[in-house]
Amino acid sequence: MNLNVVIKCINPIYGIEMPPTRFLSKYDMDTIITKMTQVLHIERKIIFDKKRGNLNRPLAIYLIKRFTPLSLSEIGKLFQMDYSAVSQAAKRFEQKSEVNDEIKEIVQKAVTTLKEE
């Protein structure tokens, strides 16, 4: 017997159909930000600070983009930025982490902490 099961997931914000795999993530935005504050020993407001040279903000954007099913627009609303700026911030942070060993170590520490849960 061959049963094909079709699962339709509707995005609650936009009302459009999305692949069900987008909803299988065990991480959410609050979990990632809480873990970041614990690992980096920083306050939550520092993550959302727009000051130049703040690496915590792009790290949060990168982790949320990588580990959650949120769209770029949804992440942008959280950080008060455009979806294309979210994409660029995550891309630039990833490039920095490939070159800078100190940033790479912070990313690995954050990812390891997230995966322990």
Rosetta blueprint (number, residue, H / E / L):
1 M L
2 N L
3 L L
4 N L
5 V L
6 V L
7 I L
8 K L
9 C E
10 I E
11 N L
12 P L
13 I L
14 Y L
15 G L
16 I L
17 E E
18 M E
19 P L
20 P H
21 T H
22 R H
23 F H
24 L L
25 S L
26 K L
27 Y L
28 D L
29 M H
30 D H
31 T H
32 I H
33 I H
34 T H
35 K H
36 M H
37 T H
38 Q H
39 V H
40 L H
41 H L
42 I L
43 E L
44 R H
45 K H
46 I H
47 I H
48 F L
49 D L
50 K L
51 K L
52 R L
53 G L
54 N L
55 L L
56 N H
57 R H
58 P H
59 L H
60 A H
61 I H
62 Y H
63 L H
64 I H
65 K H
66 R H
67 F H
68 T L
69 P L
70 L L
71 S L
72 L H
73 S H
74 E H
75 I H
76 G H
77 K H
78 L H
79 F H
80 Q L
81 M L
82 D L
83 Y H
84 S H
85 A H
86 V H
87 S H
88 Q H
89 A H
90 A H
91 K H
92 R H
93 F H
94 E H
95 Q H
96 K H
97 S H
98 E H
99 V H
100 N L
101 D H
102 E H
103 I H
104 K H
105 E H
106 I H
107 V H
108 Q H
109 K H
110 A H
111 V H
112 T H
113 T H
114 L H
115 K H
116 E H
117 E L
